[in-house]
Amino acid sequence: MNAAAEDKGIILSEDDVQEKADQMRHQMKLESAKDTLQWLEDQCITPEDWETGVRERLLQEKLAEHLFKQEVPAYFTQNKLNYEKVVLYRFMVPEEPLAQELFYQITEAETSFYQAAHQYDMNEPRRLCCGYGGTVFRWALIPDLAAQIFGSQPQEVLGPIQFEEGYELMMVEDFLAAELTDDVHKRILNQLFQEWLDRELTYLMHKD
Protein backbone atom coordinates (compact mmCIF):
# COMPACT_ATOMS: atom_id res chain seq x y z
CA MET A 1 0.00 0.00 0.00
CA ASN A 2 2.84 2.41 0.82
CA ALA A 3 4.46 1.74 -2.56
CA ALA A 4 1.16 2.32 -4.36
CA ALA A 5 0.60 5.59 -2.49
CA GLU A 6 4.11 6.75 -3.29
CA ASP A 7 3.61 5.81 -6.94
CA LYS A 8 0.46 7.97 -7.02
CA GLY A 9 2.28 10.90 -5.41
CA ILE A 10 0.22 10.74 -2.19
CA ILE A 11 2.09 12.46 0.63
CA LEU A 12 0.87 12.99 4.19
CA SER A 13 1.65 16.23 5.95
CA GLU A 14 1.98 16.45 9.73
CA ASP A 15 -1.14 18.63 9.75
CA ASP A 16 -3.04 15.89 7.90
CA VAL A 17 -1.96 13.30 10.45
CA GLN A 18 -2.82 15.55 13.41
CA GLU A 19 -6.25 16.33 11.99
CA LYS A 20 -6.96 12.62 11.49
CA ALA A 21 -5.75 11.79 15.00
CA ASP A 22 -8.00 14.49 16.48
CA GLN A 23 -10.94 13.14 14.46
CA MET A 24 -10.37 9.60 15.71
CA ARG A 25 -9.99 10.78 19.30
CA HIS A 26 -13.25 12.71 19.03
CA GLN A 27 -15.07 9.64 17.65
CA MET A 28 -13.84 7.63 20.63
CA LYS A 29 -14.72 10.47 23.05
CA LEU A 30 -11.08 10.95 24.06
CA GLU A 31 -11.30 14.70 24.49
CA SER A 32 -8.05 15.31 26.37
CA ALA A 33 -4.44 14.17 26.12
CA LYS A 34 -4.81 12.52 29.54
CA ASP A 35 -7.84 10.51 28.38
CA THR A 36 -5.96 9.46 25.25
CA LEU A 37 -2.87 8.33 27.12
CA GLN A 38 -4.99 6.37 29.59
CA TRP A 39 -6.87 4.66 26.75
CA LEU A 40 -3.61 3.78 25.01
CA GLU A 41 -2.27 2.30 28.24
CA ASP A 42 -5.46 0.28 28.75
CA GLN A 43 -5.16 -1.07 25.19
CA CYS A 44 -1.41 -1.78 25.58
CA ILE A 45 -0.67 0.56 22.65
CA THR A 46 2.33 2.87 22.63
CA PRO A 47 1.96 6.47 21.41
CA GLU A 48 4.32 5.57 18.55
CA ASP A 49 2.12 2.63 17.50
CA TRP A 50 -0.93 4.89 17.72
CA GLU A 51 0.67 7.44 15.39
CA THR A 52 1.67 4.69 12.97
CA GLY A 53 -1.89 3.41 12.96
CA VAL A 54 -3.27 6.88 12.31
CA ARG A 55 -0.87 7.36 9.38
CA GLU A 56 -1.77 3.99 7.87
CA ARG A 57 -5.49 4.66 8.16
CA LEU A 58 -5.16 8.11 6.61
CA LEU A 59 -2.95 6.80 3.83
CA GLN A 60 -5.49 4.09 3.08
CA GLU A 61 -8.31 6.64 2.91
CA LYS A 62 -6.38 8.95 0.58
CA LEU A 63 -5.30 6.08 -1.67
CA ALA A 64 -8.85 4.73 -1.83
CA GLU A 65 -10.14 8.18 -2.82
CA HIS A 66 -7.45 8.51 -5.47
CA LEU A 67 -8.09 5.09 -6.99
CA PHE A 68 -11.86 4.73 -6.79
CA LYS A 69 -13.61 8.05 -6.08
CA GLN A 70 -14.74 8.33 -9.71
CA GLU A 71 -16.12 4.77 -9.69
CA VAL A 72 -18.42 5.17 -6.69
CA PRO A 73 -21.44 6.75 -8.47
CA ALA A 74 -21.48 4.05 -11.17
CA TYR A 75 -21.13 1.28 -8.58
CA PHE A 76 -23.99 2.79 -6.57
CA THR A 77 -26.22 2.96 -9.65
CA GLN A 78 -25.45 -0.65 -10.61
CA ASN A 79 -26.17 -1.89 -7.06
CA LYS A 80 -28.86 0.59 -6.06
CA LEU A 81 -31.26 -2.03 -4.72
CA ASN A 82 -28.73 -3.05 -2.07
CA TYR A 83 -28.83 0.46 -0.61
CA GLU A 84 -32.57 0.65 -0.15
CA LYS A 85 -33.46 0.83 3.54
CA VAL A 86 -36.30 -0.21 5.76
CA VAL A 87 -37.41 1.02 9.18
CA LEU A 88 -37.95 -2.32 10.87
CA TYR A 89 -39.70 -3.47 14.02
CA ARG A 90 -39.11 -7.01 15.20
CA PHE A 91 -39.29 -9.22 18.27
CA MET A 92 -38.27 -12.74 19.13
CA VAL A 93 -39.87 -15.37 21.38
CA PRO A 94 -38.42 -18.78 22.27
CA GLU A 95 -41.17 -21.06 20.96
CA GLU A 96 -43.19 -21.26 17.74
CA PRO A 97 -46.65 -21.75 19.36
CA LEU A 98 -46.26 -18.46 21.25
CA ALA A 99 -45.09 -16.71 18.08
CA GLN A 100 -48.11 -18.08 16.19
CA GLU A 101 -50.48 -16.98 18.93
CA LEU A 102 -49.02 -13.46 19.00
CA PHE A 103 -49.21 -13.27 15.21
CA TYR A 104 -52.91 -14.13 15.43
CA GLN A 105 -53.57 -11.59 18.21
CA ILE A 106 -51.82 -8.80 16.30
CA THR A 107 -53.53 -9.51 12.97
CA GLU A 108 -56.90 -9.73 14.73
CA ALA A 109 -56.22 -6.41 16.51
CA GLU A 110 -56.41 -8.03 19.93
CA THR A 111 -53.06 -6.43 20.71
CA SER A 112 -50.62 -4.22 18.84
CA PHE A 113 -47.24 -5.25 17.47
CA TYR A 114 -45.58 -2.70 19.76
CA GLN A 115 -47.37 -3.99 22.87
CA ALA A 116 -46.47 -7.60 22.08
CA ALA A 117 -42.83 -6.65 21.48
CA HIS A 118 -42.69 -4.68 24.73
CA GLN A 119 -44.05 -7.62 26.67
CA TYR A 120 -42.43 -10.64 25.03
CA ASP A 121 -39.23 -9.76 23.16
CA MET A 122 -36.23 -11.81 24.35
CA ASN A 123 -33.91 -8.94 23.42
CA GLU A 124 -34.14 -6.60 26.42
CA PRO A 125 -32.85 -3.34 24.84
CA ARG A 126 -35.16 -3.84 21.88
CA ARG A 127 -38.06 -4.85 24.14
CA LEU A 128 -37.73 -1.54 26.00
CA CYS A 129 -38.06 0.19 22.60
CA CYS A 130 -41.22 -1.78 21.73
CA GLY A 131 -39.41 -3.82 19.08
CA TYR A 132 -37.66 -1.02 17.22
CA GLY A 133 -34.94 -2.68 15.15
CA GLY A 134 -33.57 0.45 13.49
CA THR A 135 -33.04 1.42 9.88
CA VAL A 136 -31.58 -1.51 7.96
CA PHE A 137 -29.97 -1.66 4.50
CA ARG A 138 -31.16 -4.40 2.16
CA TRP A 139 -27.55 -5.66 1.86
CA ALA A 140 -27.45 -6.27 5.61
CA LEU A 141 -30.22 -8.88 5.40
CA ILE A 142 -29.87 -12.44 4.17
CA PRO A 143 -31.33 -12.61 0.61
CA ASP A 144 -34.43 -14.67 1.40
CA LEU A 145 -35.35 -12.45 4.34
CA ALA A 146 -34.65 -9.29 2.34
CA ALA A 147 -37.00 -10.47 -0.41
CA GLN A 148 -39.73 -11.15 2.13
CA ILE A 149 -39.33 -7.83 3.95
CA PHE A 150 -39.06 -5.65 0.85
CA GLY A 151 -41.96 -7.51 -0.73
CA SER A 152 -44.27 -6.66 2.18
CA GLN A 153 -46.44 -3.62 2.86
CA PRO A 154 -45.96 -1.14 5.72
CA GLN A 155 -47.64 -2.37 8.93
CA GLU A 156 -47.91 -5.92 7.52
CA VAL A 157 -46.85 -8.52 10.11
CA LEU A 158 -44.35 -11.11 8.89
CA GLY A 159 -43.61 -14.44 10.50
CA PRO A 160 -43.09 -16.40 12.53
CA ILE A 161 -39.59 -16.64 11.05
CA GLN A 162 -37.33 -19.28 12.57
CA PHE A 163 -33.81 -18.37 13.69
CA GLU A 164 -31.32 -20.35 15.71
CA GLU A 165 -32.24 -18.47 18.89
CA GLY A 166 -36.02 -18.47 18.47
CA TYR A 167 -38.95 -17.25 16.36
CA GLU A 168 -39.39 -13.69 15.16
CA LEU A 169 -42.27 -11.53 14.08
CA MET A 170 -41.38 -8.50 11.95
CA MET A 171 -43.14 -5.41 10.71
CA VAL A 172 -42.03 -2.68 8.32
CA GLU A 173 -42.68 0.84 9.52
CA ASP A 174 -41.45 2.51 6.34
CA PHE A 175 -39.35 2.01 3.21
CA LEU A 176 -36.58 4.49 2.37
CA ALA A 177 -35.21 4.99 -1.13
CA ALA A 178 -31.52 4.43 -1.81
CA GLU A 179 -29.39 7.58 -1.56
CA LEU A 180 -25.70 8.15 -2.19
CA THR A 181 -25.02 9.75 1.19
CA ASP A 182 -21.55 10.39 2.60
CA ASP A 183 -21.78 7.18 4.65
CA VAL A 184 -22.79 5.11 1.62
CA HIS A 185 -20.00 6.74 -0.42
CA LYS A 186 -17.45 5.75 2.24
CA ARG A 187 -18.80 2.20 2.45
CA ILE A 188 -18.61 1.69 -1.31
CA LEU A 189 -15.15 3.26 -1.43
CA ASN A 190 -13.93 0.94 1.33
CA GLN A 191 -15.42 -2.08 -0.44
CA LEU A 192 -13.78 -1.23 -3.76
CA PHE A 193 -10.48 -0.58 -2.01
CA GLN A 194 -10.62 -3.86 -0.07
CA GLU A 195 -11.34 -5.78 -3.26
CA TRP A 196 -8.33 -4.07 -4.86
CA LEU A 197 -6.13 -4.98 -1.87
CA ASP A 198 -7.26 -8.60 -2.11
CA ARG A 199 -6.38 -8.70 -5.81
CA GLU A 200 -2.97 -7.15 -5.14
CA LEU A 201 -2.25 -9.66 -2.38
CA THR A 202 -3.29 -12.58 -4.60
CA TYR A 203 -1.04 -11.27 -7.37
CA LEU A 204 1.95 -10.96 -5.02
CA MET A 205 1.38 -14.44 -3.59
CA HIS A 206 1.41 -16.00 -7.06
CA LYS A 207 3.93 -13.67 -8.67
CA ASP A 208 6.79 -16.15 -8.45
KELO-771160 format. One record per residue: x, y, z of N, C-alpha, C, CB in turn; residue in one letter. Coordinates in steps of 0.2 Angstrom, whole numbers, plus 5000, padded with zeros to 4 digits. Glycine has a CB too. Layout:
// residues N
XYZXYZXYZXYZA
...
// end
This chain:
// residues 208
500449945000500050005000500450065000499550005006M
501050065004501450125004501750134997502050115009N
501950084994502250094987501750124982502550024985A
501150094983500650124978500450194979499950084979A
500450214986500350284988500950324985500250294995A
501550304986502150344984502050344976502750304986E
501850294973501850294965501350344963501650224963D
500850354967500250404965500450474967499650384968K
501050484971501150544973500850574979501050594968G
500550524983500150544989500650554995499650484991I
500650614998501050625003500650655009501650685001I
500850635015500450655021500850705024500350595026L
500550765026500850815030500750805037500650885028S
501150835041501050825049500350855051501650865053E
500150905047499450935049498950885047499351005045D
499050855041498550795040498450745045498750765033D
499050725047499050665052498750695059499750645053V
498950755061498650785067497850785067498950845069Q
497650815061496950825060496550755060496750855053E
496850705057496550635057496550605064496950585053K
497150615068497150595075496650625079497850605078A
496550695078496050725082495350705081496050805081D
495250685074494550665072494450595076494550655065Q
494950555076494850485079494750485086495450445077M
495150535089495050545097494350565098495550595099R
494050615094493450645095492950585094493250695090H
492950545089492550485088492550435094492650445082Q
493050435097493150385103493050425110493850355103M
492850485109492650525115493350535120492150495119K
493850545117494550555120494650625119495150505118L
494350665124494350745122495050775125493750775125E
495450735129496050775132496650725131495950785139S
497250755131497850715131497850665136498450755131A
497650675142497650635148497150575146497450665154K
496550585144496150535142496450485137495450555139D
496750515132497050475126497650435129497350525121T
498050465133498650425136498350365140499050465140L
497850375144497550325148497250265144497050355153Q
496950285138496650235134497150195130496150275128W
497650225128498250195125498550145130498750245123L
498650165136498950125141498450065142499050155148E
497850075143497350015144497349965138496650045145D
497449995132497449955126498149925124497249995120Q
498649935129499349915128499649935121499349835128C
499450005119499750035113500150095115499150055109I
500750095112501250145113500950205109501950125111T
501150265111501050325107501350325100501250395110P
501850295099502250285093501750235088502950255093E
501550185091501150135088500450175086500950075092D
500150215090499550245089499650295083499350295095W
500250335083500350375077500450335070501050415078E
500850285071500850235065500250215062501350175066T
499750195067499150175065498750235062498750145071G
498750295064498450345062498650365054498550415066V
499350365054499650375047499350325042500350375047R
499350255044499150205039498450215037499250135043E
498050225042497350235041497150295036496950245047R
497550355037497450415033497750395026497850465036L
498250365026498550345019498050305015499250305020L
497750255019497350205015496750245013497050155020Q
496450295017495850335015496050375008495650385020E
496650405008496850455003496950414997497450495005K
497250354997497450304992496750284989497850244994L
496250264993495650244991495250294987495150214997A
495250354989494950414986495350424979495050474990E
495950414979496350434973496150374967497050434974H
496150314970496050254965495250254963496250194968L
494850264967494150244966493550294967493950184970F
493750354969493250404970492750414964493550474971K
493050414958492650424951492250364950493150434946Q
492350304953491950244952491350234956492450184952E
491350274962490850264967490150274964490950304972V
490050334960489350344958489050284953489350404954P
489550264949489350204944489150144948489850194939A
489550124953489450064957488850074961490050054962Y
488650134964488050144967487450134963488050214970F
487450164957486950154952486850074950487050194945T
487350044949487349974947487049924953488049944945Q
487149954959486949914965486449944969487549894969N
486049984966485650034970485149994974485250074965K
484849944972484449904976484749884983484249834973L
485349874983485649854990485649904995486349834988N
485549974992485650024997484950054999486050084994Y
484450024997483750034999483750025007483249994995E
483350055010483350045018482650035020483650105021K
482550005026481949995029481950015036481649925028V
481450045039481350055046480949995049480950125048V
481349955053481049885054480949885062481549835052L
480349855063480149835070480249755070479549865072Y
480449725076480449655076480549635083481149625072R
480249575085480449545091480449465091479849565096F
480749435096480949365096480649335102481649355095M
480349275101480149235107480449165106479349235107V
480449125112480849065111480449005108480949045118P
479849015107479448955105478948975099479048915110E
478848925094478448945089477748955091478548885084E
477448905095476748915097476548985100476548865102P
477049015104476949085106476949135101477449095112L
477449125096477549165090476849165086478149155086A
476649105085475949105081475449135084475849025080Q
475349125091474849155095474849235095474849135102E
475449255095475549335095475449355088476249355097L
475549325083475449345076474649345075475749295071F
474349295078473549295077473349355081473349235080Y
473549375087473249425091473349495088473549425098Q
473949505085474149565082473749575075474849565080I
473649525071473249525065472549535066473449465060T
472349515072471549515074471449575078471349455077E
471949625079471949685083471749675090471449725079A
471949615093471849605100472449635104471749525101E
472949645101473549685104473849715098473949635108T
474349765099474749795094475449765094474849875095S
475749765088476449745087476849775093476749755080F
476849835094477249865099477149845106477149945099Y
476549835108476349805114476649735115475649805116Q
476549695110476849625110477549625111476549585104A
477949665107478649675107478849695114478849725102A
478549745117478749775124478649715129478349835125H
478149675128478049625133478449565133477249605133Q
478549545126478849475125479549465122478349435121Y
479749525119480449515116480949495120480649585113D
481349445118481949415122482549465122482149345119M
482549505117483049555117482849615121483249585110N
483249625127482949675132483049745129483349665138E
483649765127483649835124483049855119484349855121P
482949805114482449815109481749815112482549755104R
481649765117481049765121480849825124481049705126R
481349865127481149925130481049985125481749955134L
481149965119481050015113480449985109481650025108C
480049945112479449915109479549885102478949975108C
480149855101480349815095480749855090479749785093G
480849915091481249955086481849925084481350025088Y
481949905078482549875076483049915072482449815072G
482849975071483250025067483150025060483950015069G
483550075057483550075049484050025046483650145047T
483849985042484249925040484349935032483949865042V
484949925030485049925023484849855020485849935021F
484649845014484449785011485049735011484249795004R
485649765010486249725009486449685016486849765007W
486149715021486349695028485849635030486249745033A
485349615026484949565027485149505023484249585026L
485049445025485149385021484649385015485049315025I
484749365009484349375003483649355004484649334997P
483549295006482849275007482449315011482849195010D
482749335017482349385022482249455019482749385028L
482749475015482749545012482149545007483349555008A
482049485003481549484998480849485001481649414994A
480849445007480149445011480049515014480249395016Q
480549545017480349615020480249665015480949635024I
480649675009480549725004479949705000481149735000F
479649645000479049624996478449635000479149554994G
478449665007477949675011477649745010478049655018S
477149755014476849825014476949855021476049825013Q
477049915022477049945029476549925033477050025028P
476649905039476249885045476049815044475649935045Q
476249785039476049705038476549665042476149685030E
476249625046476649575051476849515047476149555057V
477549505048477849445044478049395050478449475040L
478049335048478249285053477749235054478549315059G
477849185059478549185063479049165058478449135069P
479649195059480249175055480749145060480549235052I
480949075058481349045063482149065062481348965062Q
482449075068483149085068483449035073483349165071F
484049035074484348985079484149005086485148995078E
484049065088483949085094483149075096484149155096E
482749085091482049085092481649095086481849135098G
481049125087480549145082480449215082479949095082Y
480449245076480349325076479749335072480949355073E
479449395074478949425070479249495068478249435074L
479049515062479349575060478849625057479949565055M
478949685057478449735054478849795051477949755059M
478749815045479049875042478649935044479049865034V
479049985046478750045048478750095041479050085053E
479250085038479350135032479850105027479450205034D
479850115021480350105016480750175014480150065010F
481350165014481750225012482150215005482250245018L
482050265001482450254994483250254995482250304989A
483550224991484250224991484550294989484550174986A
485050314993485350384992486150374993485050434997E
486450414989487150414989487450464994487550424982L
487350445000487550495006488250485007487150475012T
488550525011489250525013489450455016489450585018D
489050425020489150365023489150305018488650345029D
488650315013488650265008489250265004487950265004V
489450325002490050344998490650305001490150414997H
490750325008491350295011491350215011491350315018K
490750185012490650115012490850085005489950095014R
490550115000490750084993491450094992490350124988I
491750154994492450164993492850114996492650234995L
492750105003493050055007493049985004492850055014N
492449965001492349904998492749894992491549894996Q
492749944987493149944981493949934983493050004977L
494149974988494849974990495049904993494950034995F
494549874997494749815000494749754994494249795005Q
494349764989494349714984495049724980493749724979E
495249784979495849804976496449774980495949874975W
496449784986496949754991497049674990496849774998L
496449644990496449574989496749554983495649544990D
496549584977496849564971497649574971496549614965R
497849634974498549644974498949594978498649714977E
498649574984498949524988498949454984498549514995L
498449434981498449374977498949374972497749364974T
499049434968499549444963500249434966499449514960Y
500349464972501049454975501149384977501049504981L
500649354980500749284982500849234976500149254986M
500649244970500749204965501249234960500049194961H
501549284961502049324957502549274954502249384960K
502849234959503449194958503249124956503949194964D
// end
